[in-house]
Amino acid sequence: MKVVFERVSHSYMTKTPFEKQALKKVSTVFEGGKVTAVIGQTGSGKSTLVQHINGLLRPAAGKIIIGNREITPKTKSKTLKELRQQVGMVFQYPEHQLFEETVEKDLLFGPRNAGFPEAETKRKLPELLKRVGLNDTFLSRSPFELSGGQMRRVALAGILAMDPEVLILDEPTAGLDPQGKKEIVTLLKVWQQQTKRTMILITHNMEEAAELADDIRVMEAGEIVLEGITEDIFTRDKELSALNLDVPDRVKILKFLSTAVSVTFTNCFLPAERAADELEATPKQRGLP
């Protein structure tokens, strides 16, 4: 499902001395079936941008088109409620949203409120847990007895239970240890590849963005200042540096090698395996042993 922003603006605390314009006539397209990462410093407008997609916020001006639905400043609340059945949002630290006695009850809460047939939803729960790396023995357990990583998975499963056309993730690996981060990134990648759904990711983790995203949007002061495919954006290190943003380690390493040993890589965003192949082939190209 495609998401289109057309000159969208939004302000907080309007008509007060503390009024702040968080979005300034933003126009962009999130292509259907792709993963797009939104990056930028704290306060750049990332969260404000994506909260318009599931109707948590309405634009002060402009419009957002999600599939065949449209959000404008005059859109009614009933329409927004229906929209949220198609657009799932995983907030930062989503485990804080768990509240039921058992994992099963938590997973059923969203679909029940959306009017999904409960018997059908229950039947799908074991497969849903398997998708996030858990098994059906977790259904009877209290979510508050689980580890942080397990709670994160349960919270994510609760959103996936709604079978969203668009999945929005706000710092999905925040607070997890390195292994937990790796596992969450892997399961998100597998889910998106299997379902071909639209995924929009807010992250400060450049490695995470490099691993998951097809496209990047870079925000600064309520505007999108850079956008394009991930490979191109992350090789524009000087522009990112000027925005106080880093680049993935792979880019740093390949640029260092290019200078240190005079290697010309196809580009500086190559996966490790391809970079190693090109590095190995370089002496042969020069006629060296």
N, C-alpha and C positions, 0 to 999 in steps of 0.2 A: 504494500500500500504506500503510495507516494504522499509526502507531506510538503506542502508549499506555503511559504511565508511571503506575503505581499505587503511591503512597506508597513511592517508591524512596529508599533511603539507602545511602551508601557511605562507608567510612573508609579512610584510608591508615595504614600502620604501627600496626595495631591491637595492643593489649596492650603498647605501649611508651610511654615518656615523651613520645614525639613524635607520638602518635596525633592525627590530624586528621580531623574529619568533613567530607567534601567535598560530600556531598549529604544533605539533611535532609527526608525524607519528601516527595519531589517527585512531584506528580501533574500531568500535562499530556497533551495529545493533539496529535500532528503529523498533520494531515489528509493523506490520500492524494492524490497528484496536485498538491500545492501546494508552494511554496517557503517555508520558515520560517527566519528568521535568529535565531540565539541570540547576544545581545550582553551585555556586562558587563565589568567590570574584570578584569585578570589575577588569578587565584585565586578567581574567583567560582563556579567549578564547571562552566564551559561544556564544556571538553574531557572532563571526567569524565562529564558527562551523556551526550554523544554516543557515547563509547566503550562504553557499555552497549548501544547499539543493534546493534552488530555483534559483541557478545560478547567484546570485548577485556577488558572488566571485567564481573564478575558483581555483582549487588546484594547488600549485606549483609542487606537487608530489602526487602520489596515485590516487585513483578514488572513486567516489560516485555513487552508483547504486540506482536509484529511480524507483521502478517498473521494467519496461523493458528498462529504459533509463539509460545512463551512462555518467557521467561527468568526464573528464580528463583534463590535462593542454591544450590539443589540441582541445577540444570541441568548435564547431563553435557557434557564437552568435545566429544564427537562431534556433538552437536546444534549446538553453536556453530560448528563447522567448516562444517556444511551451511548454516547461517544466513549465513555470510560470502559464499556464492555469490549471495545475494540482496541483501546490503547492502554496497555499495562505499564505501570511505573513502579520501579523498585528504588525506594529512597535510600540515602546513605544510612547505614546501620538498620536495614529493614527488620532485623530480629527484634528491634524495639517495638514493632507493630504486632508481635505475637501476643495473644492474650487468652486463648482458650485452654481448657484443661488437658486436651490431648492434641497431638499432631493432626489426627484425622479431623477433629472438629475445626481446627484452624484452616486446614486445606479446603473444607467444605463451605466455610463462611462466605467467601466471595461468590462462588458459583450459585449458592443458595439465594443470596441477595439479588443476583442477576436473573434469577428465575430458571436456572439450568435444572434439568431433571436430576434429582438427588441420587436415585439408584444408578443412573448412568455415570454420574461423577464418581460415586464410590467405587464402581467397577474399574475406573481408570486410575485410581490412586496408586496402586502398587507400581504400575508402569511409570507414573509420574515421578514417584520417589526414585525409581531406578534411573530415570533420566538425569536426576540431580545427584546421583551417586549414593543413594541410601536404599534400604530395603524395606519391605512391608512390616517388619517387626517394629519400626519406628511409629507406626500409626497409633498404637496404644500408649505410647510414652508421652510424658509431659514435655512440652517444648522447653521448659525452664530447667530441665535436667540434662539438656544436651550441651555439647561444647559450642563455642562461638561459631566455629566453621559449620557445624551441623545445623545450628539455628539459622545461619545465613542461607543454607541450602533449603531448609523448610520454608523460609520466607519467600525465596525465589520460586519454589514449587507452587506456593499459594498464588503467585501471579500467573505462572504458566498454566495453572488449572483453569484460568479464564480463557485460555487459547487466544491470546491477543494477536491482532494483525500487526501492531506496532509495539515494540518493547523498548521502554526508556529506562536506562540504568544510571543512577547518580552515584559515582564512586563505588562500584559494586564490590571492590576488594578492600575497601578502607578498614583498617584495624586488624586485618588477618595476617598471620605469619606467612613467610615466603611460600611454603608448601600449600597453605590454604589459598593463597592468591593464584597460584599456578592451577590448582584444581578448579576454582571458579571460572577462570579464564577459559580453560579447556572445555568445561561443560557448556558455557555460553557459546563458544565457537561451534561445538558439535550441534547444539540446538538450532542455531541459525542456519548452519549448512544443511541440516535435515529438513527444516521447515521453510527455508527461503523467506522468512519474515523480515520486516524492516526493523533494524535495531539502531538505537541512538544512544551513545555512550558519553557521559560526562566523566572526565578523568583528569587527574594531575599526573598520572603515571604514563610517561611517554612510551615505555616498553609495552604496556598494556594496550595503548592505542595502536602501536605498530603491529602488535600481534593480531588484533581483532578487526581493525577498521579498514574499509575500502577507501573511504574519503575522510577528510579532516575539515572542520570549520574552526578557525581561530578567532576568538573574541577579545575585544579590548574596549572598555568604556561604553558598553552597550551596542557595539557595532561588530559586524563580521569583517575583519580586516584582511584575512587570508582564507582562501578555500580552494580545494582541489583534491586530487588523488593523494593518498597517504605518502607514496613514494616521492612525489614532487614536493609536498609540503615539508617533509622532514629533511630534505636535502637543502632547504633554504635556511641554513643554520644562522646566518647573519641576521636575517629578518626576525627569526624566532628569538635570538639572543636580545635584540633590541626591545622585544616585548617581555623580556625576563622569563623566557621559556627555554627549556632544554631540548635536546634531541636524543633519540635512543642511542644506547651504547654502541650498537652495530654501526651507526653512521660515524660516530667519533672514531671507532677503531679502524674502519676502512679508509677514512680520510687520513688518519695517521699513517697507515701502511702505504697509502698512495704517495705520500711525501717521503717517508723514511726509506722505502725500498724501491721507489719509482715504479709502482705498479699502477696500471690504468685499468680500473674495474669498469664493468659495464655501467654500473651506477653504485652509489654508496649506500644503497638500501637493500643489498642482496642478503638473502638468508645465509647462515653460516656455511652450509654445505656448498652452495654455489660460489661463495666468496673463496672458499678453500680450493675448489676446482680451478678457478681463474688464477689464484695465486700460484698454484702448482704448475699451471701451464705457462706462466710468464717466462721462466728461464728458457724453456724450449723455444718460445717465440723469438727470443733474442739470440738463439743459437748457442746458449750456454749449456753446460752439462747438467 
